[in-house]
Amino acid sequence: MLRRLSLRDFVIVPELELDFSAGFSVLTGETGAGKSILVDALQLALGSRGDAGVVREGATRAEISAEFDRPEHLSAWLEEAGFDAGDGSLLLRRVIDAQGKSRAWINGSSATVTQLRELADSLLDIHGQHAWQGLTRAPAVRALLDNFAGLDSSALEAAFAAWKLASDKLAAAESRQADLLRERERLAWQIGEVARLSPGLDEWDALNSEHQKLAHAASLLDAVRGALEVLTEDEPNAQAQTDSALTRLEKVLDYDAQLLPAVEALRGAQAQLQDAGHTLSAYLHGTELEPARMQELDERISAWLTLARRYRRPPAELPQLLGQWQEELQALDAATDLAALNAALLGARAAFEQEATRISRQRKAAAPKLAAAVTQAMQQLGMSGGQFEVSLLRQEQPQSFGLESAEFLVAGHAGSSPRPLAKVASGGELSRIALAIAVTTCQQDRGGVGTLIFDEIDAGVGGAVAETVGRLMKQLGRERQVLAVTHLPQVAACADQHLVVAKAFAGGQTLSTVQAVLGETRVAEIARMLGGERLSSTSLAHAQEMLDLSASPNTTSATRSKKAKS
């Protein structure tokens, strides 16, 4: 729910800090005092378009801050977007300067206007005095019906997207069949050519290493023979010289222990020289000049280089290139397999139709229930005998929302035939019907937004009907936070919180203020709404009686009307 609204230099409001309570609140005031300014400010805080015109004359910028209780389901969204989830509150701030430039924040971190709009659907629902216009559009009507029915259309939308994707794939394959076949032939030829070489993943490095060894085999053998002669065969040789030095020192080691490190070093050298001699001898006997193998390597390396130059790739990348082409060929085979694509299309369509049929059944079951609930609300709103219907119209072509669209039909009084809502002539009737729909669907939508705003949606009604409007809003306020901008004293008298908007002149400028009223001040405001600025004892008494009656939960509508008339 909305906790607080702060304004600074907004239109004709220099500064305002306004706290809101749960339940049903009303905003009243003279025409032109700026009652709808607060609604406009809330819309800006939630991402609506703003311009320099909202900045109070003479100020450099307008600031709007709105604090809400954070709905639990928004925690994941805030964390994913990089915002602090806070301590259960959600603070939205918007600044618009005199040049029309806008900045926004969410819980103290910079945000985009788009992100504010994403939050709006979870926080606030505004019903304006022309709310009926939205109810003439098929998407809005369908959304209300689906919401009333508790439908989750995500699976339907996913099934439609899968069907469309399968259809697009088949259409693309059919239109590009010749091109795809040519591409497949090219890939198959390239794969065959490289596959004949059958390049191993690490083979290129191994080939070069072996080729280098064989190319220098004679030099290697000469070097090994020479080293082996110096170690073991020459007179004197390294091993013999080391043995002689070790023998001499070992004879005198007992006389001076300081010679021990040298003796141990020579013993280690003796062992290492022996190991080196064995290794060189084994290498000499195991290495041959292999001209046949050298020719094989030359031919293999040449084949690698030929393909690498042809396809303009480093030789070491040929194995990866082969794998890439094989994957592309598999994709092309799938794209040119019209039978498989047709089967996939039929399967996707069947899955969509199954889900769409399920959704249709739920809509058909919910439509008469919604119609009955709105019809009942219409009777309470002075449209006795009126009838409301929800018409489901089969679409020529299935859409992402299913097999049918929805339309609201209304008969304003007994004996008339239901017609599309847009063709109902009376403005008062349209407002009352919109209110009946809003109250009915809002009561049903248990998981919806926490705050509902009715901006003069009660225009065109009065008398007992106005009293019913107030009672319905008060009833709705037990489940949601409800804020209504109204000019009807009957509605204002039902409120749990009453805020009065007043206009004043100061410093050559028109300013707007908002103040919560209680007690005698509230009685005076209700009396003003009843009889104008000149308050009389009669209007004050009538206002007090209206407040007393609205505060009594056991007072029936008939009793209210009787007492009001007396």
HELIX and SHEET records of a PDB file:
HELIX    1   1 LYS A   35  ALA A   45  1                                  11    
HELIX    2   2 ALA A   52  VAL A   54  5                                   3    
HELIX    3   3 LEU A   74  ALA A   81  1                                   8    
HELIX    4   4 VAL A  113  LEU A  123  1                                  11    
HELIX    5   5 ALA A  131  GLY A  134  1                                   4    
HELIX    6   6 ALA A  138  ALA A  149  1                                  12    
HELIX    7   7 SER A  154  SER A  175  1                                  22    
HELIX    8   8 GLN A  177  LEU A  197  1                                  21    
HELIX    9   9 GLU A  203  ALA A  215  1                                  13    
HELIX   10  10 ALA A  217  LEU A  228  1                                  12    
HELIX   11  11 GLU A  229  GLU A  233  3                                   5    
HELIX   12  12 ALA A  238  VAL A  252  1                                  15    
HELIX   13  13 LEU A  253  TYR A  255  5                                   3    
HELIX   14  14 ALA A  257  LEU A  259  5                                   3    
HELIX   15  15 LEU A  260  GLY A  286  1                                  27    
HELIX   16  16 PRO A  291  ARG A  310  1                                  20    
HELIX   17  17 PRO A  315  GLU A  317  5                                   3    
HELIX   18  18 LEU A  318  THR A  336  1                                  19    
HELIX   19  19 LEU A  338  GLN A  380  1                                  43    
HELIX   20  20 LEU A  421  LYS A  423  5                                   3    
HELIX   21  21 GLY A  427  GLN A  444  1                                  18    
HELIX   22  22 GLY A  463  LEU A  476  1                                  14    
HELIX   23  23 PRO A  489  ALA A  492  1                                   4    
HELIX   24  24 GLY A  519  GLY A  531  1                                  13    
HELIX   25  25 SER A  537  ALA A  551  1                                  15    
HELIX   26  26 SER A  557  LYS A  565  1                                   9    
SHEET    1   A 6 VAL A  13  ASP A  19  0                                        
SHEET    2   A 6 LEU A   2  PHE A  10 -1                                        
SHEET    3   A 6 ARG A  61  ASP A  69 -1                                        
SHEET    4   A 6 SER A  89  ASP A  97 -1                                        
SHEET    5   A 6 SER A 102  ILE A 106 -1                                        
SHEET    6   A 6 SER A 109  ALA A 111 -1                                        
SHEET    1   B 6 LEU A 124  GLY A 128  0                                        
SHEET    2   B 6 THR A 451  ASP A 455  1                                        
SHEET    3   B 6 GLN A 481  VAL A 485  1                                        
SHEET    4   B 6 PHE A  24  GLY A  29  1                                        
SHEET    5   B 6 GLN A 497  ALA A 506  1                                        
SHEET    6   B 6 GLN A 509  ALA A 516 -1                                        
SHEET    1   C 3 GLN A 387  GLN A 399  0                                        
SHEET    2   C 3 GLY A 402  ALA A 411 -1                                        
SHEET    3   C 3 ARG A 419  PRO A 420 -1                                        
END                                                                             
